[in-house]
Amino acid sequence: YYDQGYNYSKAIQGRSGVQFFMLTFCLLEAIQNVILVFPEERAVFLREQASSLYEISAYFLGKVIAELPLNLLVPLITLLMTFWLWNMNDVHSYNFWINLLNMELMYLTGTGFGLILGSVVANRTVLIALLAVVALPLLLLAGFFVGIDKGKHIMWVLQYISPCKYIFTTSMRNEFEDLPLYRVMFNPTDGTDIILTFKGNLVLDTFDLDPFPWWENYLAVVCILVATHVAAFALLYVFGKRV
């Protein structure tokens, strides 16, 4: 992905691949960071909660708030190391900040999924196996690998509960809208090459992305983010009360 150019054919593969790679990294990194640590914390929590040292809500809220700065720092450092190195779209001043927002939301949502798994399963080996079971369907439904025909597959409904779909849509729009691209065409009449220039908006048509407004995509991601954390708290509450 180093120093990507503006050739139309290469841009479809390279620049779209970058966007998918970034959201994949944030999702997997966030879930993995939780499930590798949370089993040990969960055992201590259940023991102390059984002794009535503190409430479940106090522990969960304190954990989320305490880990929030680090969870926000990881995407920021990652983007600072890759944004200009990979020559991502910086036509507008807001391109960098939208990329950062997308990565932050994806990372925080991944943390929510990790907390759900960690609240239910205590075995780290099982959690690592479940990582692929949870993450791969979310990534497959993002829209990068293949478009889903609404008339043939019921899975097109499931893609709307995948945060990856909304993050990938906004990331692709942020990367390709107003991006100057070119294509070299051969002119058989005189044997010369013709350079055609156009905007990257044409690339978005090849991915058949839903034309939702920006705010609707972000609202959907925020709702999923909140829902995963609420579900994780509810599951932790249920298992905590059983001890």
RACOR-V497893 format. One line per field, one symbol per residue. ss: DSSP state (@ for helix, = for strand, . for the rest). psi: psi as a letter, one per 30 degrees, with the letter a starting at -180 (. if undefined). A space follows every 50 residues. Layout:
ss=???
psi=???
//
This chain:
ss=......=@@@@@@@@@@@@@@@@@@@@@@@@@@@@..@@@@@@@@@@@@@ .....@@@@@@@@@@@@@@@@@@@@@@@@@@@............@@@@@@ @@@@@@@@@@@@@@@@@@@@...@@@@@@@@@@@@@@@@@.......... ....@@@@@@@.@@@@@@@@@@@@@@...========....========. @@@@@@@......@@@@@@@@@@@@@@@@@@@@@@@@@@@@@.
psi=gkikagkeeeeeeeeeeeeeeeeeeeeeeeeeeeffeeeeeeeeeeeeef ghelleeeeeeeeeeefeeeefeeeeeeeeffefeghlkhelffeeeeee eeeeeeeeeeeeeeeeeffekfkeeeeeefeeeeeeeeeegfgeekkjjf ffkfffefffgjfeeeeeeeeeeeefkgkkllkkkkjfegglkkjkkllf ffeffffhkkhklefeeeeeeeeeeeeeeeeeeeeeeeeeff.
//
